[in-house]
Amino acid sequence: MNASSAAPEPLAASAPAARPRYPGAIAGWLVADLLLCALNAVLALAGLSLLLGGETQDVPMSITLAETAAHAGIALFGLFGNAALLRYRPGGAMLAKIALLFVGAGVAVSLYEIPLRLADPEATCPPDIVVAGAAIGLFLRITLNLVYFGMVRRAARFLDRLPSLPG
């Protein structure tokens, strides 16, 4: 049998399509934020233990409750959102954006807490150190989360352009 009379080979198109890969640093940011969300879960559990124990040290109970709720929201929605995006599920973008709303709530609590720390007569930390630490911390939180928001938007746009993925 010569080569011209042989049956044609099946086309390579019948092979399963390879999973797409996010362009640029999107996957790296999603993994990094997944780890940060796990850290927020630990912080939420620590806050919960303080609340259940009734000892919030020098911080009003309402602030501990608000910080714990913010950490819990970041952990819950961030872990599921990042995991979904890493599995190329478009719904993960909405969960990640909800986690960012909890980040905003946490930033608001931090801003509310600054004057309370400055007004505390028993504070052991000098006021200029409190302000500098708060400014640096807020700058880093806001900047990192703005970059993360951009990565979530890029991931969502990337997933919108893909054909439906099986399973």
C-alpha positions in Angstrom: 0.0 0.0 0.0 1.5 3.3 -1.0 1.3 6.6 1.0 -1.2 8.1 -1.4 -3.9 5.4 -0.9 -3.6 5.2 2.9 -6.5 6.4 4.9 -6.2 10.0 6.0 -5.1 10.5 9.6 -7.6 12.2 12.0 -7.2 15.9 12.4 -5.4 17.2 15.4 -8.5 19.4 16.1 -10.2 16.4 17.8 -7.6 16.5 20.6 -8.7 18.3 23.7 -7.8 21.9 23.7 -5.0 23.0 26.0 -6.1 25.2 29.0 -5.6 28.9 28.3 -3.0 30.8 30.3 -3.5 34.3 31.6 -1.2 36.9 29.9 1.4 38.7 31.9 1.4 38.6 35.7 -2.3 38.0 36.3 -1.9 34.4 37.6 1.0 35.5 39.9 -1.2 38.3 41.4 -4.1 35.9 41.9 -1.8 33.4 43.7 -0.3 36.2 45.9 -3.7 37.5 46.8 -4.9 34.0 47.6 -2.1 33.8 50.2 -3.0 37.2 51.5 -6.6 36.2 51.8 -5.5 33.1 53.8 -3.6 35.5 56.1 -6.9 37.5 56.5 -8.6 34.3 57.5 -6.1 33.8 60.3 -6.6 37.5 61.3 -10.4 37.0 61.3 -10.1 33.9 63.6 -7.8 35.9 65.9 -10.3 38.7 66.1 -13.1 36.2 66.7 -11.2 34.7 69.6 -10.7 38.2 71.1 -14.4 38.9 70.7 -15.5 35.6 72.2 -13.0 36.1 75.1 -14.3 39.6 75.7 -10.8 41.1 75.8 -10.1 43.6 73.1 -7.3 45.2 75.0 -7.1 49.0 74.4 -9.4 48.9 71.3 -13.2 49.4 71.5 -15.2 46.3 70.9 -16.9 47.9 67.9 -13.6 48.4 66.1 -12.5 44.8 66.8 -15.9 43.6 65.5 -15.6 45.8 62.3 -12.0 44.7 61.7 -12.9 41.0 62.2 -15.9 41.4 59.8 -13.6 43.0 57.2 -11.0 40.3 57.5 -13.6 37.6 57.3 -15.2 39.1 54.2 -11.8 39.5 52.5 -10.9 35.9 53.4 -14.2 34.4 52.3 -14.8 36.2 49.0 -11.1 36.6 48.2 -10.3 32.9 48.6 -13.2 31.7 46.6 -12.8 34.5 44.0 -9.1 33.9 43.4 -9.6 30.1 43.3 -12.4 30.5 40.8 -10.3 32.9 38.6 -7.4 30.5 38.8 -9.7 27.8 37.5 -10.8 30.2 34.7 -14.3 30.7 36.1 -15.6 34.2 35.2 -17.8 34.4 38.3 -14.6 34.7 40.3 -14.1 38.3 39.2 -17.4 39.3 41.0 -16.3 37.5 44.2 -12.9 39.2 44.0 -14.5 42.6 43.6 -16.7 41.9 46.6 -13.6 41.1 48.6 -12.2 44.5 47.5 -15.3 46.1 49.0 -14.4 44.5 52.3 -10.8 45.8 51.9 -12.4 49.3 51.5 -14.3 48.7 54.7 -11.1 47.7 56.5 -9.3 50.8 55.2 -12.3 52.9 56.6 -12.0 51.2 60.0 -8.2 52.0 60.0 -8.9 55.6 59.2 -11.5 55.8 61.9 -9.0 54.3 64.4 -6.2 56.7 63.8 -7.7 59.6 65.9 -8.6 57.2 68.7 -5.0 56.0 68.9 -3.7 59.6 68.9 -6.1 60.6 71.6 -5.2 57.7 73.9 -3.3 59.2 76.9 -1.9 55.9 77.8 -0.5 55.2 74.3 3.2 54.1 74.4 3.8 54.9 70.8 4.6 58.6 69.9 1.9 60.3 67.8 4.2 61.0 64.9 5.1 57.3 64.7 1.4 56.4 64.7 0.7 58.8 61.9 3.7 57.6 59.8 2.9 54.0 60.3 -0.8 54.5 59.4 0.2 56.5 56.3 2.6 53.9 55.1 0.2 51.0 55.8 -2.7 52.7 54.1 -0.6 53.7 51.1 0.6 50.1 50.7 -2.9 48.6 51.2 -4.5 51.0 48.7 -1.8 50.7 46.1 -1.6 46.9 46.2 -5.4 46.6 46.0 -5.6 49.0 43.1 -3.1 46.9 41.2 -5.0 43.8 42.2 -8.3 45.4 41.0 -6.6 46.0 37.6 -5.5 42.4 37.5 -9.0 41.1 38.3 -10.4 43.3 35.5 -7.7 42.0 33.0 -8.6 38.4 34.1 -12.3 39.1 33.6 -11.7 40.6 30.1 -9.4 37.6 29.2 -12.1 35.1 30.3 -14.8 37.1 28.4 -12.9 36.5 25.1 -12.5 32.8 25.6 -15.0 30.3 24.3 -16.9 28.3 26.9 -14.6 25.9 28.8 -15.9 22.4 29.6 -16.2 21.4 33.3 
